[in-house]
């Protein structure tokens, strides 16, 4: 059977009609579970619940889902309220459309009823031949595996929710709301727990200045996110205690030496002086921010780049540079997941990014951020985490 994302039947083959006792006209255009509801007379009926869960896993994961053998009675076509006992082995496979989303689900079911009913089940086993005993054992183990898989899925869902809540709390930036011409994006790597070690931050400073930073802790998951939270907080505190982004990174580098998992973190820190209309910046091994002028030309902020945190055996003062900007220019900071591609030279990656920025330079920050993710092919996530901040100066 071929289902749409709404679980409406779009097509069926001859075997599906034959095994269910339905015609194509009976099936096409109808919601799957309207045609095949649960047998309410059976208090243990779980067919709809199990199949519904499998189909929605396919929609979320975009991966095939193989179901353990299950009992799913079907209504007798010409006898309302009467169900026929049926046993099935099924696999649900997604078909992705051009946008990468699930366009169809192919449901392939094998009717195992005759096999199951012709062999004793565990509660009726009695004296069995070796072959029959093996079949019964395999069936029992498949059902147990299905139960354990469901428990694991539920546990993973709970852990994921905890992780997402933690990440949102750590990425909260109180000063960001004051910067209306600013857009931020955060995309964890695909197949991750939905948390990562990338971060962004905006901090208001005295004398018509504000600071903006992005950073990238090595790794994914809760451990990387925890390290990210500590480094982000330490950098925000340093900015308020010392003068300039380079000295703030010096302090952060010293702190990182005593935080497990913090070494090799990359981060770029910039301070925007809105009165002097200048950007001061310093980078610890991070891809260069970009200043996009209103005519679409781009300047890479790559004149104050040093190794990542902890890369040198002894601390050395980090470099700092500055450049002017014109009101209406756009300041873009990002992590490497936005641009880097396996086997591609970094210069080619940066060129692709600046080309996209030139095309969308007139767009407002929110539209520009979305356009960048779309043009660079990472709207639905990438192999690495992504943090992005776009500021109209």
Residue, then its C-alpha position, 0 to 999 in steps of 0.5 A: x500500500x502507498x500512503x501519503x503523509x496524512x496516512x490516506x491510501x494513494x495506491x494499492x497493488x492486487x495482492x493488497x486487495x486480495x489479502x484484505x478482501x477489498x477492491x481498489x475503490x474501497x481503499x483509495x482516498x481513504x484514511x488507513x485507520x478508517x478502513x482498518x480500525x481496531x477490533x473493539x471486541x478484543x481487549x488486547x487489540x494493539x494493531x492500530x496503536x503499533x502501526x500508527x506509531x511505526x508510520x509516525x516514526x517513519x515520518x519523523x526519522x525519514x528512515x524505514x521501520x520494520x515491525x515485529x510480527x503482530x496480531x491485527x484483525x481486519x473487518x470482514x468486508x460484507x459483515x459490519x462489526x465482524x472481524x477476522x483474526x490476522x497476523x502480519x509482518x510489515x515494513x514501512x519505507x519512506x519515499x522522499x520528495x525533492x525538498x527532502x521531506x517524506x512524500x509517500x510511505x510504502x507499507x509492505x505487509x506479509x500475511x502470516x496468519x496461516x503460519x501462526x494459526x497452524x503452529x502452537x503459540x507459547x501458551x499452547x505449546x505442549x510437546x513440540x518438534x525441534x522445528x516448531x519449538x524454534x519457531x515458537x521461540x523466535x516468535x516470542x523473542x520478536x514480541x519481546x524485542x518489540x516491547x523493549x524497543x518501544x520502551x527504549x523509544x520512550x526513554x529516548x524521547x524523555x531524554x531528548x525533551x530534557x536535552x532540548x529544555x536544557x539547551x534552550x535555557x543555556x542559550x537564553x540571551x537576555x540582551x538579544x531582545x533589545x536588538x530587533x535587527x538581529x536574527x539567530x539560528x541554531x541547528x543541531x547535527x542530524x541524528x544528534x540528541x538535538x543539543x550541541x556545543x555551538x553557541x551564540x551570545x549578545x551582550x550590551x556594554x557601556x558607552x554605546x557598545x555591544x559584544x557578539x560571539x559565536x563558539x564551537x565546542x568539540x563534540x555533540x550531545x549533553x557533555x558538549x552542551x554542558x561545556x558550552x554553557x560554562x565557556x559561554x558564561x565565562x566569556x560573558x563575564x570576562x567581557x565585563x571585566x576586561x577591555x576588548x575582545x582579545x583580552x576576554x579570549x585570553x581569560x577564557x583560554x586560561x579558564x578552558x584549561x581547567x574545564x574537561x572537554x573545553x580544549x580545542x574550542x573555537x570562538x570569535x568575539x567581536x565588540x561593535x562600537x555604534x558611536x565610532x562605527x567600528x568593529x573590534x574582533x579577535x578569533x580563536x581558530x574560528x571561521x571568519x565573520x563577514x561584514x556585508x556591505x549594502x552593495x553586496x560586497x563582503x569583507x572577511x574579518x580574518x586579520x586577528x586569528x589565533x589557534x583554538x583554546x588551549x592549543x598552545x602549551x603556554x598562554x600568549x596574548x591574542x591579536x585584535x583587529x578592527x574595521x569600520x562599518x556603515x549603518x545598513x551593513x550586515x554583520x554575520x557570524x557562524x560556526x563551521x557546520x554552516x559552510x564546511x563540506x567533507x573533501x572541500x577546500x575551506x576557500x571554496x566553502x567561504x566563497x559559496x557563503x559570500x556568494x549567497x550573502x551577496x545575493x541576499x544582502x538587501x534582505x532583512x536579517x530574518x529572511x537573510x538567515x533563512x535564505x542562507x540556510x536554504x542556499x547552503x543546503x542545511x535548512x533541515x540540518x547538516x552533519x555538524x552543528x550550526x549556530x548563526x547570527x545575523x545583525x543589521x548594523 
